């Protein structure tokens, strides 16, 4: 878990912490959806996964410049 939250220098990276938290919750919702829970919408799960991925991508893009 330490690799997902801290960079190579040991600095805490809050964007990766929240990304890990939200993607973990998304995966739980996705597994629940696969198991037949009907009140979880596929678009909600996929949209929130895409949002986290886009947020981390934008963070890394602006960091390299």
mmCIF file as Biopython writes it, N, C-alpha, C and O atoms, coordinates in Angstrom:
data_model
#
loop_
_atom_site.group_PDB
_atom_site.id
_atom_site.type_symbol
_atom_site.label_atom_id
_atom_site.label_alt_id
_atom_site.label_comp_id
_atom_site.label_asym_id
_atom_site.label_entity_id
_atom_site.label_seq_id
_atom_site.pdbx_PDB_ins_code
_atom_site.Cartn_x
_atom_site.Cartn_y
_atom_site.Cartn_z
_atom_site.occupancy
_atom_site.B_iso_or_equiv
_atom_site.auth_seq_id
_atom_site.auth_asym_id
_atom_site.pdbx_PDB_model_num
ATOM 1   N N  . UNK A ? 1  ? 0.824   -1.190  0.000   1.0 0.0 1  A 1 
ATOM 2   C CA . UNK A ? 1  ? 0.000   0.000   0.000   1.0 0.0 1  A 1 
ATOM 3   C C  . UNK A ? 1  ? 0.874   1.262   0.000   1.0 0.0 1  A 1 
ATOM 4   O O  . UNK A ? 1  ? 0.455   2.316   -0.479  1.0 0.0 1  A 1 
ATOM 5   N N  . UNK A ? 2  ? 2.073   1.142   0.535   1.0 0.0 2  A 1 
ATOM 6   C CA . UNK A ? 2  ? 2.951   2.305   0.636   1.0 0.0 2  A 1 
ATOM 7   C C  . UNK A ? 2  ? 3.336   2.840   -0.743  1.0 0.0 2  A 1 
ATOM 8   O O  . UNK A ? 2  ? 3.503   4.049   -0.903  1.0 0.0 2  A 1 
ATOM 9   N N  . UNK A ? 3  ? 3.477   1.970   -1.734  1.0 0.0 3  A 1 
ATOM 10  C CA . UNK A ? 3  ? 3.843   2.398   -3.080  1.0 0.0 3  A 1 
ATOM 11  C C  . UNK A ? 3  ? 2.780   3.271   -3.724  1.0 0.0 3  A 1 
ATOM 12  O O  . UNK A ? 3  ? 3.103   4.137   -4.537  1.0 0.0 3  A 1 
ATOM 13  N N  . UNK A ? 4  ? 1.532   3.061   -3.379  1.0 0.0 4  A 1 
ATOM 14  C CA . UNK A ? 4  ? 0.444   3.806   -3.993  1.0 0.0 4  A 1 
ATOM 15  C C  . UNK A ? 4  ? 0.249   5.190   -3.385  1.0 0.0 4  A 1 
ATOM 16  O O  . UNK A ? 4  ? -0.417  6.033   -3.986  1.0 0.0 4  A 1 
ATOM 17  N N  . UNK A ? 5  ? 0.810   5.440   -2.222  1.0 0.0 5  A 1 
ATOM 18  C CA . UNK A ? 5  ? 0.545   6.685   -1.506  1.0 0.0 5  A 1 
ATOM 19  C C  . UNK A ? 5  ? 1.776   7.592   -1.417  1.0 0.0 5  A 1 
ATOM 20  O O  . UNK A ? 5  ? 1.632   8.814   -1.381  1.0 0.0 5  A 1 
ATOM 21  N N  . UNK A ? 6  ? 2.969   7.022   -1.382  1.0 0.0 6  A 1 
ATOM 22  C CA . UNK A ? 6  ? 4.195   7.805   -1.236  1.0 0.0 6  A 1 
ATOM 23  C C  . UNK A ? 6  ? 5.009   7.747   -2.525  1.0 0.0 6  A 1 
ATOM 24  O O  . UNK A ? 6  ? 4.957   6.759   -3.257  1.0 0.0 6  A 1 
ATOM 25  N N  . UNK A ? 7  ? 5.760   8.813   -2.795  1.0 0.0 7  A 1 
ATOM 26  C CA . UNK A ? 7  ? 6.630   8.790   -3.971  1.0 0.0 7  A 1 
ATOM 27  C C  . UNK A ? 7  ? 7.969   8.148   -3.598  1.0 0.0 7  A 1 
ATOM 28  O O  . UNK A ? 7  ? 8.131   7.651   -2.484  1.0 0.0 7  A 1 
ATOM 29  N N  . UNK A ? 8  ? 8.930   8.158   -4.533  1.0 0.0 8  A 1 
ATOM 30  C CA . UNK A ? 8  ? 10.207  7.482   -4.298  1.0 0.0 8  A 1 
ATOM 31  C C  . UNK A ? 8  ? 11.042  8.159   -3.208  1.0 0.0 8  A 1 
ATOM 32  O O  . UNK A ? 8  ? 11.928  7.531   -2.627  1.0 0.0 8  A 1 
ATOM 33  N N  . UNK A ? 9  ? 10.767  9.428   -2.929  1.0 0.0 9  A 1 
ATOM 34  C CA . UNK A ? 9  ? 11.486  10.136  -1.867  1.0 0.0 9  A 1 
ATOM 35  C C  . UNK A ? 9  ? 10.839  9.985   -0.498  1.0 0.0 9  A 1 
ATOM 36  O O  . UNK A ? 9  ? 11.365  10.492  0.493   1.0 0.0 9  A 1 
ATOM 37  N N  . UNK A ? 10 ? 9.709   9.298   -0.431  1.0 0.0 10 A 1 
ATOM 38  C CA . UNK A ? 10 ? 9.012   9.113   0.831   1.0 0.0 10 A 1 
ATOM 39  C C  . UNK A ? 10 ? 8.022   10.211  1.155   1.0 0.0 10 A 1 
ATOM 40  O O  . UNK A ? 10 ? 7.469   10.240  2.255   1.0 0.0 10 A 1 
ATOM 41  N N  . UNK A ? 11 ? 7.784   11.140  0.192   1.0 0.0 11 A 1 
ATOM 42  C CA . UNK A ? 11 ? 6.816   12.212  0.424   1.0 0.0 11 A 1 
ATOM 43  C C  . UNK A ? 11 ? 5.399   11.697  0.209   1.0 0.0 11 A 1 
ATOM 44  O O  . UNK A ? 11 ? 5.134   10.938  -0.724  1.0 0.0 11 A 1 
ATOM 45  N N  . UNK A ? 12 ? 4.501   12.118  1.078   1.0 0.0 12 A 1 
ATOM 46  C CA . UNK A ? 12 ? 3.090   11.753  0.963   1.0 0.0 12 A 1 
ATOM 47  C C  . UNK A ? 12 ? 2.475   12.444  -0.244  1.0 0.0 12 A 1 
ATOM 48  O O  . UNK A ? 12 ? 2.665   13.645  -0.432  1.0 0.0 12 A 1 
ATOM 49  N N  . UNK A ? 13 ? 1.742   11.701  -1.061  1.0 0.0 13 A 1 
ATOM 50  C CA . UNK A ? 13 ? 1.083   12.225  -2.251  1.0 0.0 13 A 1 
ATOM 51  C C  . UNK A ? 13 ? -0.437  12.097  -2.062  1.0 0.0 13 A 1 
ATOM 52  O O  . UNK A ? 13 ? -0.986  11.016  -2.275  1.0 0.0 13 A 1 
ATOM 53  N N  . UNK A ? 14 ? -1.122  13.175  -1.668  1.0 0.0 14 A 1 
ATOM 54  C CA . UNK A ? 14 ? -2.552  13.064  -1.380  1.0 0.0 14 A 1 
ATOM 55  C C  . UNK A ? 14 ? -3.380  12.674  -2.598  1.0 0.0 14 A 1 
ATOM 56  O O  . UNK A ? 14 ? -4.401  12.005  -2.444  1.0 0.0 14 A 1 
ATOM 57  N N  . UNK A ? 15 ? -2.976  13.067  -3.799  1.0 0.0 15 A 1 
ATOM 58  C CA . UNK A ? 15 ? -3.757  12.719  -4.986  1.0 0.0 15 A 1 
ATOM 59  C C  . UNK A ? 15 ? -3.773  11.206  -5.188  1.0 0.0 15 A 1 
ATOM 60  O O  . UNK A ? 15 ? -4.793  10.637  -5.577  1.0 0.0 15 A 1 
ATOM 61  N N  . UNK A ? 16 ? -2.651  10.565  -4.926  1.0 0.0 16 A 1 
ATOM 62  C CA . UNK A ? 16 ? -2.600  9.110   -5.086  1.0 0.0 16 A 1 
ATOM 63  C C  . UNK A ? 16 ? -3.314  8.399   -3.941  1.0 0.0 16 A 1 
ATOM 64  O O  . UNK A ? 16 ? -3.857  7.311   -4.134  1.0 0.0 16 A 1 
ATOM 65  N N  . UNK A ? 17 ? -3.319  8.998   -2.753  1.0 0.0 17 A 1 
ATOM 66  C CA . UNK A ? 17 ? -4.080  8.428   -1.649  1.0 0.0 17 A 1 
ATOM 67  C C  . UNK A ? 17 ? -5.567  8.403   -1.986  1.0 0.0 17 A 1 
ATOM 68  O O  . UNK A ? 17 ? -6.222  7.368   -1.872  1.0 0.0 17 A 1 
ATOM 69  N N  . UNK A ? 18 ? -6.095  9.564   -2.406  1.0 0.0 18 A 1 
ATOM 70  C CA . UNK A ? 18 ? -7.524  9.616   -2.724  1.0 0.0 18 A 1 
ATOM 71  C C  . UNK A ? 18 ? -7.853  8.785   -3.960  1.0 0.0 18 A 1 
ATOM 72  O O  . UNK A ? 18 ? -8.928  8.191   -4.041  1.0 0.0 18 A 1 
ATOM 73  N N  . UNK A ? 19 ? -6.943  8.741   -4.912  1.0 0.0 19 A 1 
ATOM 74  C CA . UNK A ? 19 ? -7.148  7.887   -6.076  1.0 0.0 19 A 1 
ATOM 75  C C  . UNK A ? 19 ? -7.252  6.424   -5.679  1.0 0.0 19 A 1 
ATOM 76  O O  . UNK A ? 19 ? -8.111  5.701   -6.183  1.0 0.0 19 A 1 
ATOM 77  N N  . UNK A ? 20 ? -6.376  5.985   -4.775  1.0 0.0 20 A 1 
ATOM 78  C CA . UNK A ? 20 ? -6.418  4.603   -4.295  1.0 0.0 20 A 1 
ATOM 79  C C  . UNK A ? 20 ? -7.707  4.323   -3.537  1.0 0.0 20 A 1 
ATOM 80  O O  . UNK A ? 20 ? -8.310  3.264   -3.711  1.0 0.0 20 A 1 
ATOM 81  N N  . UNK A ? 21 ? -8.133  5.259   -2.702  1.0 0.0 21 A 1 
ATOM 82  C CA . UNK A ? 21 ? -9.362  5.065   -1.929  1.0 0.0 21 A 1 
ATOM 83  C C  . UNK A ? 21 ? -10.570 4.956   -2.862  1.0 0.0 21 A 1 
ATOM 84  O O  . UNK A ? 21 ? -11.378 4.037   -2.726  1.0 0.0 21 A 1 
ATOM 85  N N  . UNK A ? 22 ? -10.696 5.892   -3.811  1.0 0.0 22 A 1 
ATOM 86  C CA . UNK A ? 22 ? -11.866 5.881   -4.682  1.0 0.0 22 A 1 
ATOM 87  C C  . UNK A ? 22 ? -11.855 4.708   -5.662  1.0 0.0 22 A 1 
ATOM 88  O O  . UNK A ? 22 ? -12.914 4.158   -5.963  1.0 0.0 22 A 1 
ATOM 89  N N  . UNK A ? 23 ? -10.699 4.317   -6.158  1.0 0.0 23 A 1 
ATOM 90  C CA . UNK A ? 23 ? -10.652 3.159   -7.048  1.0 0.0 23 A 1 
ATOM 91  C C  . UNK A ? 23 ? -10.947 1.863   -6.293  1.0 0.0 23 A 1 
ATOM 92  O O  . UNK A ? 23 ? -11.528 0.939   -6.862  1.0 0.0 23 A 1 
ATOM 93  N N  . UNK A ? 24 ? -10.554 1.783   -5.023  1.0 0.0 24 A 1 
ATOM 94  C CA . UNK A ? 24 ? -10.905 0.616   -4.212  1.0 0.0 24 A 1 
ATOM 95  C C  . UNK A ? 24 ? -12.418 0.542   -4.010  1.0 0.0 24 A 1 
ATOM 96  O O  . UNK A ? 24 ? -13.012 -0.529  -4.128  1.0 0.0 24 A 1 
ATOM 97  N N  . UNK A ? 25 ? -13.035 1.680   -3.707  1.0 0.0 25 A 1 
ATOM 98  C CA . UNK A ? 25 ? -14.494 1.700   -3.554  1.0 0.0 25 A 1 
ATOM 99  C C  . UNK A ? 25 ? -15.192 1.384   -4.877  1.0 0.0 25 A 1 
ATOM 100 O O  . UNK A ? 25 ? -16.225 0.714   -4.887  1.0 0.0 25 A 1 
ATOM 101 N N  . UNK A ? 26 ? -14.638 1.857   -5.983  1.0 0.0 26 A 1 
ATOM 102 C CA . UNK A ? 26 ? -15.209 1.550   -7.290  1.0 0.0 26 A 1 
ATOM 103 C C  . UNK A ? 26 ? -15.123 0.060   -7.607  1.0 0.0 26 A 1 
ATOM 104 O O  . UNK A ? 26 ? -16.056 -0.518  -8.165  1.0 0.0 26 A 1 
ATOM 105 N N  . UNK A ? 27 ? -14.009 -0.553  -7.250  1.0 0.0 27 A 1 
ATOM 106 C CA . UNK A ? 27 ? -13.872 -1.981  -7.511  1.0 0.0 27 A 1 
ATOM 107 C C  . UNK A ? 27 ? -14.843 -2.800  -6.662  1.0 0.0 27 A 1 
ATOM 108 O O  . UNK A ? 27 ? -15.372 -3.811  -7.124  1.0 0.0 27 A 1 
ATOM 109 N N  . UNK A ? 28 ? -15.077 -2.371  -5.434  1.0 0.0 28 A 1 
ATOM 110 C CA . UNK A ? 28 ? -16.073 -3.046  -4.592  1.0 0.0 28 A 1 
ATOM 111 C C  . UNK A ? 28 ? -17.457 -2.907  -5.209  1.0 0.0 28 A 1 
ATOM 112 O O  . UNK A ? 28 ? -18.216 -3.876  -5.254  1.0 0.0 28 A 1 
ATOM 113 N N  . UNK A ? 29 ? -17.795 -1.709  -5.687  1.0 0.0 29 A 1 
ATOM 114 C CA . UNK A ? 29 ? -19.096 -1.504  -6.334  1.0 0.0 29 A 1 
ATOM 115 C C  . UNK A ? 29 ? -19.201 -2.308  -7.624  1.0 0.0 29 A 1 
ATOM 116 O O  . UNK A ? 29 ? -20.267 -2.836  -7.940  1.0 0.0 29 A 1 
ATOM 117 N N  . UNK A ? 30 ? -18.103 -2.405  -8.368  1.0 0.0 30 A 1 
ATOM 118 C CA . UNK A ? 30 ? -18.110 -3.181  -9.612  1.0 0.0 30 A 1 
ATOM 119 C C  . UNK A ? 30 ? -18.314 -4.668  -9.330  1.0 0.0 30 A 1 
ATOM 120 O O  . UNK A ? 30 ? -19.064 -5.335  -10.041 1.0 0.0 30 A 1 
ATOM 121 N N  . UNK A ? 31 ? -17.660 -5.183  -8.309  1.0 0.0 31 A 1 
ATOM 122 C CA . UNK A ? 31 ? -17.837 -6.592  -7.936  1.0 0.0 31 A 1 
ATOM 123 C C  . UNK A ? 31 ? -19.254 -6.838  -7.443  1.0 0.0 31 A 1 
ATOM 124 O O  . UNK A ? 31 ? -19.849 -7.868  -7.760  1.0 0.0 31 A 1 
ATOM 125 N N  . UNK A ? 32 ? -19.805 -5.902  -6.669  1.0 0.0 32 A 1 
ATOM 126 C CA . UNK A ? 32 ? -21.196 -6.032  -6.237  1.0 0.0 32 A 1 
ATOM 127 C C  . UNK A ? 32 ? -22.129 -6.038  -7.439  1.0 0.0 32 A 1 
ATOM 128 O O  . UNK A ? 32 ? -23.107 -6.786  -7.463  1.0 0.0 32 A 1 
ATOM 129 N N  . UNK A ? 33 ? -21.838 -5.215  -8.430  1.0 0.0 33 A 1 
ATOM 130 C CA . UNK A ? 33 ? -22.660 -5.165  -9.644  1.0 0.0 33 A 1 
ATOM 131 C C  . UNK A ? 33 ? -22.587 -6.488  -10.394 1.0 0.0 33 A 1 
ATOM 132 O O  . UNK A ? 33 ? -23.596 -6.967  -10.911 1.0 0.0 33 A 1 
ATOM 133 N N  . UNK A ? 34 ? -21.395 -7.079  -10.456 1.0 0.0 34 A 1 
ATOM 134 C CA . UNK A ? 34 ? -21.243 -8.375  -11.116 1.0 0.0 34 A 1 
ATOM 135 C C  . UNK A ? 34 ? -21.981 -9.485  -10.372 1.0 0.0 34 A 1 
ATOM 136 O O  . UNK A ? 34 ? -22.412 -10.466 -10.979 1.0 0.0 34 A 1 
ATOM 137 N N  . UNK A ? 35 ? -22.124 -9.330  -9.064  1.0 0.0 35 A 1 
ATOM 138 C CA . UNK A ? 35 ? -22.817 -10.333 -8.257  1.0 0.0 35 A 1 
ATOM 139 C C  . UNK A ? 35 ? -24.326 -10.178 -8.300  1.0 0.0 35 A 1 
ATOM 140 O O  . UNK A ? 35 ? -25.041 -10.986 -7.707  1.0 0.0 35 A 1 
ATOM 141 N N  . UNK A ? 36 ? -24.831 -9.155  -8.991  1.0 0.0 36 A 1 
ATOM 142 C CA . UNK A ? 36 ? -26.261 -9.053  -9.196  1.0 0.0 36 A 1 
ATOM 143 C C  . UNK A ? 36 ? -26.975 -7.958  -8.436  1.0 0.0 36 A 1 
ATOM 144 O O  . UNK A ? 36 ? -28.206 -7.925  -8.441  1.0 0.0 36 A 1 
ATOM 145 N N  . UNK A ? 37 ? -26.258 -7.059  -7.784  1.0 0.0 37 A 1 
ATOM 146 C CA . UNK A ? 37 ? -26.908 -5.939  -7.100  1.0 0.0 37 A 1 
ATOM 147 C C  . UNK A ? 37 ? -27.447 -4.999  -8.180  1.0 0.0 37 A 1 
ATOM 148 O O  . UNK A ? 37 ? -26.688 -4.507  -9.014  1.0 0.0 37 A 1 
ATOM 149 N N  . UNK A ? 38 ? -28.745 -4.755  -8.161  1.0 0.0 38 A 1 
ATOM 150 C CA . UNK A ? 38 ? -29.370 -4.025  -9.262  1.0 0.0 38 A 1 
ATOM 151 C C  . UNK A ? 38 ? -29.395 -2.512  -9.065  1.0 0.0 38 A 1 
ATOM 152 O O  . UNK A ? 38 ? -29.576 -1.783  -10.039 1.0 0.0 38 A 1 
ATOM 153 N N  . UNK A ? 39 ? -29.222 -2.022  -7.862  1.0 0.0 39 A 1 
ATOM 154 C CA . UNK A ? 39 ? -29.329 -0.582  -7.636  1.0 0.0 39 A 1 
ATOM 155 C C  . UNK A ? 39 ? -28.027 0.166   -7.908  1.0 0.0 39 A 1 
ATOM 156 O O  . UNK A ? 39 ? -27.989 1.389   -7.774  1.0 0.0 39 A 1 
ATOM 157 N N  . UNK A ? 40 ? -26.965 -0.536  -8.285  1.0 0.0 40 A 1 
ATOM 158 C CA . UNK A ? 40 ? -25.705 0.113   -8.664  1.0 0.0 40 A 1 
ATOM 159 C C  . UNK A ? 40 ? -25.672 0.178   -10.188 1.0 0.0 40 A 1 
ATOM 160 O O  . UNK A ? 40 ? -25.741 -0.849  -10.862 1.0 0.0 40 A 1 
ATOM 161 N N  . UNK A ? 41 ? -25.569 1.371   -10.713 1.0 0.0 41 A 1 
ATOM 162 C CA . UNK A ? 41 ? -25.589 1.574   -12.152 1.0 0.0 41 A 1 
ATOM 163 C C  . UNK A ? 41 ? -24.185 1.432   -12.727 1.0 0.0 41 A 1 
ATOM 164 O O  . UNK A ? 41 ? -23.211 1.896   -12.135 1.0 0.0 41 A 1 
ATOM 165 N N  . UNK A ? 42 ? -24.091 0.781   -13.895 1.0 0.0 42 A 1 
ATOM 166 C CA . UNK A ? 42 ? -22.786 0.607   -14.544 1.0 0.0 42 A 1 
ATOM 167 C C  . UNK A ? 42 ? -22.165 1.945   -14.918 1.0 0.0 42 A 1 
ATOM 168 O O  . UNK A ? 42 ? -20.954 2.122   -14.786 1.0 0.0 42 A 1 
ATOM 169 N N  . UNK A ? 43 ? -22.968 2.877   -15.376 1.0 0.0 43 A 1 
ATOM 170 C CA . UNK A ? 43 ? -22.450 4.181   -15.791 1.0 0.0 43 A 1 
ATOM 171 C C  . UNK A ? 43 ? -21.835 4.928   -14.600 1.0 0.0 43 A 1 
ATOM 172 O O  . UNK A ? 43 ? -20.837 5.630   -14.761 1.0 0.0 43 A 1 
ATOM 173 N N  . UNK A ? 44 ? -22.412 4.785   -13.434 1.0 0.0 44 A 1 
ATOM 174 C CA . UNK A ? 44 ? -21.866 5.424   -12.235 1.0 0.0 44 A 1 
ATOM 175 C C  . UNK A ? 44 ? -20.497 4.852   -11.889 1.0 0.0 44 A 1 
ATOM 176 O O  . UNK A ? 44 ? -19.569 5.603   -11.589 1.0 0.0 44 A 1 
ATOM 177 N N  . UNK A ? 45 ? -20.365 3.548   -11.927 1.0 0.0 45 A 1 
ATOM 178 C CA . UNK A ? 45 ? -19.096 2.901   -11.592 1.0 0.0 45 A 1 
ATOM 179 C C  . UNK A ? 45 ? -18.029 3.262   -12.621 1.0 0.0 45 A 1 
ATOM 180 O O  . UNK A ? 45 ? -16.921 3.652   -12.254 1.0 0.0 45 A 1 
ATOM 181 N N  . UNK A ? 46 ? -18.353 3.137   -13.893 1.0 0.0 46 A 1 
ATOM 182 C CA . UNK A ? 46 ? -17.371 3.429   -14.940 1.0 0.0 46 A 1 
ATOM 183 C C  . UNK A ? 46 ? -17.028 4.915   -14.991 1.0 0.0 46 A 1 
ATOM 184 O O  . UNK A ? 46 ? -15.878 5.275   -15.244 1.0 0.0 46 A 1 
ATOM 185 N N  . UNK A ? 47 ? -18.006 5.774   -14.755 1.0 0.0 47 A 1 
ATOM 186 C CA . UNK A ? 47 ? -17.749 7.207   -14.747 1.0 0.0 47 A 1 
ATOM 187 C C  . UNK A ? 47 ? -16.843 7.632   -13.609 1.0 0.0 47 A 1 
ATOM 188 O O  . UNK A ? 47 ? -15.958 8.466   -13.800 1.0 0.0 47 A 1 
ATOM 189 N N  . UNK A ? 48 ? -17.049 7.078   -12.444 1.0 0.0 48 A 1 
ATOM 190 C CA . UNK A ? 48 ? -16.190 7.445   -11.316 1.0 0.0 48 A 1 
ATOM 191 C C  . UNK A ? 48 ? -14.781 6.883   -11.487 1.0 0.0 48 A 1 
ATOM 192 O O  . UNK A ? 48 ? -13.814 7.525   -11.077 1.0 0.0 48 A 1 
ATOM 193 N N  . UNK A ? 49 ? -14.645 5.700   -12.082 1.0 0.0 49 A 1 
ATOM 194 C CA . UNK A ? 49 ? -13.310 5.173   -12.377 1.0 0.0 49 A 1 
ATOM 195 C C  . UNK A ? 49 ? -12.593 6.067   -13.384 1.0 0.0 49 A 1 
ATOM 196 O O  . UNK A ? 49 ? -11.415 6.381   -13.218 1.0 0.0 49 A 1 
ATOM 197 N N  . UNK A ? 50 ? -13.304 6.469   -14.413 1.0 0.0 50 A 1 
ATOM 198 C CA . UNK A ? 50 ? -12.721 7.357   -15.409 1.0 0.0 50 A 1 
ATOM 199 C C  . UNK A ? 50 ? -12.352 8.703   -14.827 1.0 0.0 50 A 1 
ATOM 200 O O  . UNK A ? 50 ? -11.335 9.286   -15.203 1.0 0.0 50 A 1 
ATOM 201 N N  . UNK A ? 51 ? -13.164 9.201   -13.915 1.0 0.0 51 A 1 
ATOM 202 C CA . UNK A ? 51 ? -12.862 10.477  -13.264 1.0 0.0 51 A 1 
ATOM 203 C C  . UNK A ? 51 ? -11.582 10.425  -12.449 1.0 0.0 51 A 1 
ATOM 204 O O  . UNK A ? 51 ? -10.775 11.352  -12.504 1.0 0.0 51 A 1 
ATOM 205 N N  . UNK A ? 52 ? -11.388 9.359   -11.699 1.0 0.0 52 A 1 
ATOM 206 C CA . UNK A ? 52 ? -10.169 9.219   -10.902 1.0 0.0 52 A 1 
ATOM 207 C C  . UNK A ? 52 ? -8.952  9.066   -11.806 1.0 0.0 52 A 1 
ATOM 208 O O  . UNK A ? 52 ? -7.905  9.661   -11.547 1.0 0.0 52 A 1 
ATOM 209 N N  . UNK A ? 53 ? -9.084  8.279   -12.854 1.0 0.0 53 A 1 
ATOM 210 C CA . UNK A ? 53 ? -7.969  8.084   -13.784 1.0 0.0 53 A 1 
ATOM 211 C C  . UNK A ? 53 ? -7.618  9.399   -14.476 1.0 0.0 53 A 1 
ATOM 212 O O  . UNK A ? 53 ? -6.440  9.712   -14.647 1.0 0.0 53 A 1 
ATOM 213 N N  . UNK A ? 54 ? -8.620  10.164  -14.873 1.0 0.0 54 A 1 
ATOM 214 C CA . UNK A ? 54 ? -8.367  11.461  -15.505 1.0 0.0 54 A 1 
ATOM 215 C C  . UNK A ? 54 ? -7.719  12.434  -14.519 1.0 0.0 54 A 1 
ATOM 216 O O  . UNK A ? 54 ? -6.819  13.182  -14.901 1.0 0.0 54 A 1 
ATOM 217 N N  . UNK A ? 55 ? -8.156  12.437  -13.273 1.0 0.0 55 A 1 
ATOM 218 C CA . UNK A ? 55 ? -7.580  13.320  -12.253 1.0 0.0 55 A 1 
ATOM 219 C C  . UNK A ? 55 ? -6.104  13.012  -12.027 1.0 0.0 55 A 1 
ATOM 220 O O  . UNK A ? 55 ? -5.280  13.925  -11.971 1.0 0.0 55 A 1 
ATOM 221 N N  . UNK A ? 56 ? -5.770  11.738  -11.896 1.0 0.0 56 A 1 
ATOM 222 C CA . UNK A ? 56 ? -4.371  11.353  -11.693 1.0 0.0 56 A 1 
ATOM 223 C C  . UNK A ? 56 ? -3.552  11.661  -12.952 1.0 0.0 56 A 1 
ATOM 224 O O  . UNK A ? 56 ? -2.404  12.093  -12.856 1.0 0.0 56 A 1 
ATOM 225 N N  . UNK A ? 57 ? -4.140  11.439  -14.124 1.0 0.0 57 A 1 
ATOM 226 C CA . UNK A ? 57 ? -3.444  11.756  -15.369 1.0 0.0 57 A 1 
ATOM 227 C C  . UNK A ? 57 ? -3.156  13.238  -15.504 1.0 0.0 57 A 1 
ATOM 228 O O  . UNK A ? 57 ? -2.057  13.618  -15.907 1.0 0.0 57 A 1 
ATOM 229 N N  . UNK A ? 58 ? -4.119  14.077  -15.176 1.0 0.0 58 A 1 
ATOM 230 C CA . UNK A ? 58 ? -3.899  15.523  -15.227 1.0 0.0 58 A 1 
ATOM 231 C C  . UNK A ? 58 ? -2.867  15.977  -14.202 1.0 0.0 58 A 1 
ATOM 232 O O  . UNK A ? 58 ? -2.063  16.869  -14.472 1.0 0.0 58 A 1 
ATOM 233 N N  . UNK A ? 59 ? -2.895  15.371  -13.051 1.0 0.0 59 A 1 
ATOM 234 C CA . UNK A ? 59 ? -1.904  15.697  -12.024 1.0 0.0 59 A 1 
ATOM 235 C C  . UNK A ? 59 ? -0.491  15.370  -12.502 1.0 0.0 59 A 1 
ATOM 236 O O  . UNK A ? 59 ? 0.428   16.170  -12.323 1.0 0.0 59 A 1 
ATOM 237 N N  . UNK A ? 60 ? -0.321  14.209  -13.102 1.0 0.0 60 A 1 
ATOM 238 C CA . UNK A ? 60 ? 1.003   13.810  -13.589 1.0 0.0 60 A 1 
ATOM 239 C C  . UNK A ? 60 ? 1.417   14.626  -14.793 1.0 0.0 60 A 1 
ATOM 240 O O  . UNK A ? 60 ? 2.605   14.911  -14.947 1.0 0.0 60 A 1 
ATOM 241 N N  . UNK A ? 61 ? 0.487   15.017  -15.658 1.0 0.0 61 A 1 
ATOM 242 C CA . UNK A ? 61 ? 0.818   15.805  -16.832 1.0 0.0 61 A 1 
ATOM 243 C C  . UNK A ? 61 ? 1.347   17.179  -16.433 1.0 0.0 61 A 1 
ATOM 244 O O  . UNK A ? 61 ? 2.345   17.647  -16.981 1.0 0.0 61 A 1 
ATOM 245 N N  . UNK A ? 62 ? 0.681   17.820  -15.484 1.0 0.0 62 A 1 
ATOM 246 C CA . UNK A ? 62 ? 1.130   19.153  -15.059 1.0 0.0 62 A 1 
ATOM 247 C C  . UNK A ? 62 ? 2.402   19.072  -14.210 1.0 0.0 62 A 1 
ATOM 248 O O  . UNK A ? 62 ? 3.135   20.055  -14.102 1.0 0.0 62 A 1 
ATOM 249 N N  . UNK A ? 63 ? 2.658   17.943  -13.627 1.0 0.0 63 A 1 
ATOM 250 C CA . UNK A ? 63 ? 3.842   17.788  -12.784 1.0 0.0 63 A 1 
ATOM 251 C C  . UNK A ? 63 ? 5.108   17.650  -13.629 1.0 0.0 63 A 1 
ATOM 252 O O  . UNK A ? 63 ? 6.184   18.063  -13.197 1.0 0.0 63 A 1 
ATOM 253 N N  . UNK A ? 64 ? 4.992   17.078  -14.823 1.0 0.0 64 A 1 
ATOM 254 C CA . UNK A ? 64 ? 6.168   16.864  -15.670 1.0 0.0 64 A 1 
ATOM 255 C C  . UNK A ? 64 ? 6.635   18.133  -16.361 1.0 0.0 64 A 1 
ATOM 256 O O  . UNK A ? 64 ? 7.781   18.201  -16.805 1.0 0.0 64 A 1 
ATOM 257 N N  . UNK A ? 65 ? 5.775   19.139  -16.461 1.0 0.0 65 A 1 
ATOM 258 C CA . UNK A ? 65 ? 6.160   20.376  -17.142 1.0 0.0 65 A 1 
ATOM 259 C C  . UNK A ? 65 ? 6.972   21.287  -16.275 1.0 0.0 65 A 1 
ATOM 260 O O  . UNK A ? 65 ? 7.368   22.367  -16.714 1.0 0.0 65 A 1 
#
